[in-house]
Amino acid sequence: MHKTIDFPNLGIHLKNVGKAISVFGFDIAFYGIIIGFGILAGIFMAMLWAKRTRQNPEIYIDLAIYAVIFGIIGARVYYVLFSWDMYKNDLLSILNIRQGGLAIYGGVIGAVITVFIFAKKRELAAGKLLDTACFGLVLGQAIGRWGNFFNREAFGEYTNGLFAMKLPLDAVRSSDVTQMMRDHMEMAEGVGYIQVHPTFLYESIWCLLVLIFMTFYSRRQMFRGEIFLVYLAGYGFGRFWIEGLRTDQLLIPGIGWAVSRVLAALLTVVSVLLIVKTRKNIERRRTMHRRRARHREEYPQQAEGMESEPEAEVSDSGFDLDDFIES
């Protein structure tokens, strides 16, 4: 297998990019190393954000232990379910994740379920945990996507754009190669090269932009769980576009739609609607509270004996579900 990876329009030529390193005769895939580094960076980011928001950072070490385990399980299960033809004749290969095969949305689902169970057991606010953890999650995604770079996977259709990536044909899975790629394939010294969209790079950059936006948006946060919804909407919006470029999409059986694209669109729309509706409800309640406060000041005699209604707050159990329902 040839090991070159080029970005010809950027003038970047990498001659020897391996997929693994050997330690005492045992091959360790760069994919796993990058994923591991992304997880550690994500945990560190979550702890920093916890400290900034006056939480106990050690809580997120405990949470990470469970969330990482069940997140990886969820990511693998999601991938295998929608790639069953690849594994149905070799079930033991399901356990081999060293060569890739993790779907981020499956990981998110597994991790979110873990957060709610963890919050219930520890009597903590799930919304606050999600708001903090998602800073680490999106940073981990930005780093983890580079594992796809070393595996020569998660790329898009043929392009000759600025960020076009050129790969040896024998270094990629044949199922990811389209006719358009073959039509534009170049030969050099008997080796065929395809040129594609580096969608892993697009997603890595997009995740960093989402992280920056979340940081600024947090100053305007009105309810627990809002930053997590911002993450879902922001990441989903970019993923919907990026997924449309990829040639290794996981498809919904019988329909043929890209499952991650459908999920990205759904999460983006639902998250935005929840944010808008909840913020409007909170503003409405605050307005009512201010009006009642002014009424009590102007007519103190009428206010005697009446209970004052506190300003709308967010439940410590996580999302304040009342904020999603018109009262």
N, C-alpha and C positions, 0 to 999 in steps of 0.2 A: 504493500500500500504506500502510495506517495504521500508525503507529509507537508507539502507546501500549502499555504493559505495566503492569497494575495488580495489586496484592495487596489487594483490597477489605477483607478481614477484618482486615488489619493497618494499614489506613489509608494505604497507600503507593500513590501514583499517579504513574507516570512517563510524561510526555507525548510525549517525542521520543527514543526509543531506536532509533538507526540500526543497520544491519548492517555498515556500512563507513565508512571515512573516505577522503577523496580527497587524494592527495599528488601535485602536479604533473600532475593529470589522470588519475592511476592510482588505482583503488579498492583499498584494502587492507582486507580483511574483519577485523572485530573477532574473529571466530572464530580466525583465524590469529594475531592479536596475542596473544590470551589463551593459546592453546596454546604459543606461543613463550615467553611469560612464565612459564608453568608449567614448561616444560623448563628454563629458566635457574634458576628457584627450586629445582627438583629437584636439579640439578647442585650448586648451592650447599649444599643440605641434605646431600647425599651427602658432599661434601668436609668439611663440619663434623663429620659423624659419623665419617669416616675419621680426622680429626685427634683426635677424642675417644678413639678406639680405637687410637691410636698407629700408624696406617697413613700411607702417603704420599698426601696428597690429590691430587697431580698424576696419580696412576694413574687416578682417576675422571674427570679431564678427558679423558684418552685414551680410556677406556672409553665415555664419554658420546658422543663423536664417532661411534663405530660403532653404539652401542646406539640412539641417536636416529634415525639413518638407517634402520637395519634394523627398528627399532620402528615407525616411520611406515609403512614398506613393508608390514610385517606387519599393521598396523592397517587399511591400505587394502585389502590382498588379502582379509583376513577379511571386511570389510564388503561388498566387491564379490561375493565368492563366494556370500554368503547374500542378496544383493540383485541377482542377475544380471539379472532382468527389467528393472531400471532402466537397465542399461548395455549389454545385448546388441545394441541397435540403434544405439548411438553409442559405440563403443569408445574414442574419444578423450576422452570425458567421464570415463573412469576416472582420467585424469591430473589432473583438476581437483578438488583437495581444499579449495579456498578456501571453498566453501560447506558444508563438513562432509563426513561420510562416513568417519569413522575409528572403528574398534571397539577398545576398550581391551584386550580379551583377545587380539586379534590382535597388538597392540603389545607386550603382555607376552610372548607366545610368541616374537616376533621378537627382543626384547631379551634374554630368557633364553638363547636359542640363541647369541646374540652373546656373552654373558658366558662361557659354557662354552668357546667357541672362543678368546676373548681370554685366559681363564685358562690354557688349554692352551699357547697360544703364548708367554705370559709366564711360565709355570711358577709360577702363583699359585693360591691356594685358591679355587675357584669358590664354595664355600659362604660364605666370608667376603666375597667380592665381592657376592654376592646379598644377604647380610645387610645390608650397608652401602647398596647401591644401592636397596633397597626403601624405605628411608626417604625418599629423593628421589623415588622413583616414586609413592608414595602422596600426597606433598605436591603433586607435579605434577598428579596426578589431581584433587585437591581444587580446585586453581586452574583446571585445564583445563576442568572441567565447566561453568564459566561461559561458555565459548564457545557452549554450547548455549542459554544464556539469550539471547544476542544473535541467534542464528539461529532462535529460537522453535521449538526442536525438543527431542526427548528428554523429552517431558512425558507425564503419565499421564492416566487416565480422569477423567471429571467428578467434582468434589468441591466441597463448600461448607465445607471445614474451615478451620482457622485460617490455613494457608499457601496457600490457594487462589490460583491465578494466573489472571488474566483477559487473554485475547489476542484481537485482531481476527481474524475468520475469514479475511480475505484475506491475513493475514501468515503463515499456516501451510500446510503441505502438506495437501492434501485427503485424502490416504491416511492421515493420522494422526488424522483427525477421525472419531469414532464416532457412532452414532445417539444414544447417551445424551447426548453433548455437544450435538448438534443439538436434542434434546428440551428441554434447559435453556438454550439459547442466548438471549441478551438482545439487544435491538435498541436502538440509540441513534443518533439523527440518521442513520438509514438504514444504519448499520453493524452487522453482526452480531458478537457477542462470545461466545466460549466460555470456560468456567471449568474449570481442570484442576489435577491434582497437579503441582507443580514438581519432578519427580523429579530433575532436575539438581541442585537445591538439597539434596534429601535425600541424594543420593550425595556431594555435596561435604562436607556436615556429617559424614556417616558416615566418609569418608576421614580427616577430621581426628581423629575419635574413635579410629579404628584406629591412626593415627600416635601418639596419646597412649598408647594401650594398649601398642603396640610398645616405646615408650620405657621404660615401667615394667617390661615383661616382660623386657627385655634384661638386667636385673639378675639374672635367674634363668636365663639362657641356659646350656645344658649342652653343646650341640654346634653346629658350624658348619652353617649353613643353617637353623637353627631359627627365627630371626626371619623369614626369608623364608617359611617354612611358616606362621608366625603371620599374616603379611600375607595369604597366599593364603586361609587359613581365615577371617580376619576380614573381608576385603573380599568374599570369596565369600558369606559368610553374609548380609551386608547387600545385596549385589547380587541375591541370589536373591529377596528380598522386593521390592526396588525394581523389578526387571525385570518382576515380575508386575503392576505398575501401569501400565507403559508401553504405548503404543498403536503404537509403531514397532518392535516386536520383529523381530529377524532370525530366521527360522524354518528348521528343518531340512527340506529338500525331502522330500516324500512322507510325512512324519510330522506336521508342523505344530507341533512343540514349539519353544519359544523356545531357540535354541542357547546363548545366553549364560546362561540360567537353568539349563539342563542342566549346562553347564560349571561354573557357580558351585557348584551342589550337589555335583558330583563332586569338585572341588578342595577344597571345605570338608571333606567326609568323609575324603578321602584324606589331606589335610594333618593333620587332627586325629589320625587313626590313626597316621600316621608319627611325630608328635610324642610321643604317648603311648607307643608301642612303643619308640622310640629311648631315651626317658628311662628307661623301665623296664629296658632292656638295660644302659644305662650304670650305673644304680643297682645292678643285679645284679652287674655286673663289679666295681664299687667295693666292694660287700659282700664278694665273694669275695677281693678283694685284702686287705681289712682282716683277714679271718679268717686268711688265710695269713700275714700279717704278725704277728698275735698268736701263731699257732702257732710261727713261727720264734723269737719272743721266749721262749715258754714251753719250747720243746724245741730249743734251739740245736744240740744234737748231731745231731738228725735233719735239721736244715736245712742242715748242712754239705754242700757240693758241689751243692746244689740251686740252680737258677737262679730268681731272683725274677721274678715276672711283673709288669711295669709296670702301673700303673693305666690303665684304658681311656682312650685319647685319640682325638682326631678327626684323620683323615687330612688332610694339607696339600693334597691334590688336590681337596678340596671335601667333599661329604657322605661320611661314613664309612659305606660301604654295609654293612659288617659289623654296624653298629648296627641295621640293619633286618632282620637275619636271626638267628633263634634259633640259637645255637651249642650 
